């Protein structure tokens, strides 16, 4: 499991329609029945998050109360609920479409990041 980051690319012929890029980075976590991992993942991400960053959790129709739990326990995380599980790729696309960051970082829910990880990724990009 791991981390993938990419700069938001907008071709002149296909610009984003509904959103503005207003933040530095969006961390997108795609989850399916991952409640047991989310505290460690979110705790590690939140420990380093800046005011100009955001976290989005895309829940792929989990049956383990993951989305409700995160909404209650982590109000600073934006929860996006998919009605069906279409997999990591479609969940990533759903999160990317809702993100406001210039850079997107995609995490698996069992990822625990190290201090400074996002700053290092952004600096490299």
N, C-alpha and C positions, 0 to 999 in steps of 0.2 A: 504494500500500500504506500501511498506517497503524496507528494505535493506537485502540482503542475501550476505554472504561472504563465500568463501571456499578457502582453500589452493589448489594450483595446484597439482594434484596427477598424477604421471606418473609411471605406473607399468612397470617393466622391460620388460615384454612381449609386451607392447603396448606403446612405447615411442612416444612423439610428433615428427612429421616428418619434417614439414616445418619451425618451429619457434624455437627461442631460448628464454629462460626465462632470460631477461636481466634487467628488472625493478622490483621495489619493489611490486607495485600494479597496476592493471588495473581496472578502474571504467567503467563498461559497462551499458549504458542506452539504453533500448529497447523502441522505440517510434513508435507510430502510431497516426497520426493526433493530435500531442501534442504540437504544436507550442506555444500555449498560456501558457504552463507550463515551457517551456525550459529555459527561461531567469532566473527564480527563481532557478530552479534545477541546471543549469550549473554555475550560479553565486555562489551558496553556495558551490558547489564542488570545483570550481576553487580557492575560497578564501583560502582553506587549502591544495591545492595540492602541493606536493614536486616535485623537478626536476626528481626524480626517479619513478614517477608515471605517468600514462597516462589516458586519457578519450577517450572512444570509444562510439559513438552514432550509434546504429543500427536502421536504419529507415526501417520500414516494409511497404514500398510502400505507404507512406502518400500522401494524396491529398491536403494538406494544405501548401505546400512549406517548410515543416520543415527541410528537409535535406539541401536544398539550403540556407535557412536562417542560419542554424548553420554553414555551410561551410563558409559563408561570415562573420558572426558576431563573430565566435569563431574559428579562424584558428588553435588554439592549440588543438582542438578536431578532432579526426580522425572519419570521417563519413563513415559508411559502408551502402550501399544502397541495400536493398533486392527488387527484382522486384515484389514480391508478399508478402502478409501478411500471414505468417504461424503461427503467434501468438508469445507469450512471450517466450515460451520454445525454439522454433526453432531460434528465434532472439537472445536469450541468447547463444545458441550453436554457432551461426554464430560469435558473438562477442568474445566468448571464444577462438574460433579457430584463430582469428586474434590478440589476446592479447599477450603481451610480459611480463606481470607481473607475479611474483611468486604467488601473491594472487589476486583473482578476487572478485570484489564487484559488484553485480547486483542491479541496481536501477530502479524503475519506474520513468517515467518522471515528475510525480507530487510530487516527493520527494524533500524536502528541508532539507539538513543535517546541523547538529550543528557543531560548531567549534571543531576540534580535533577528529571527528568521525572516520576518516580513520586510524589515528595513534592508536586509542584505539582498533579498530578491528584488526589491524596487531599485536599489542602487545598481544592481547588475543590469537591470533592464533599461 
